[in-house]
Amino acid sequence: MVFRVCYRILGNKQDAEDATQDVFVTFHRKAGDFRGEAKMSTWLYRIAVNASLNMVRKRRFVSFFDVFSLLNSDGDHTEYEPRSPDWYRPDKQFENKREQELLDKALAKLPASQRAAFTLKKFEGLSYQEIALILSTSLSSVESLIHRARKNLQKHLSTYFKER
């Protein structure tokens, strides 16, 4: 769970592994500070998001997540759909690589807070209330972050969608 969150915010396996290690070092060091006001998993998510966002700030890293199928969805998709057999064709792989590059550029333009909120909702399937606890913000702020992330991604990717 920790690695998955870190990976989806950072988009890089090595960075996610480093952040995951930082999370568990922090968790071990601060275990005595846990007050039990929220679930331990919520506290762990918060540490993971903070570690990832700190790494984003330090390294100015651009993350990648596969959100094309999620942008226009209001559902709570917590898993990726299995890829069709066509995905493995060379022409499809070329197209997918192009989509990834376009998405990388669009995500680079998102503020880290929007990326984090979007990731926790769309990939981890957390509720708005859980995300608010993790990000230490209000419920309305979480709704706004996710809404703005979706709109910003749609705006940045609109040229691509018009081409299709």
Secondary structure, DSSP 8 states (H G I E B T S, - for coil): -HHHHHHHHH--HHHHHHHHHHHHHHHHHHGGG--SSS-HHHHHHHHHHHHHHHHHHHHT-------TTTTT--S---S-----GGGGSHHHHHHHHHHHHHHHHHHHTS-HHHHHHHHHHHTT---HHHHHHHHTS-HHHHHHHHHHHHHHHHHHHHHHHHH-
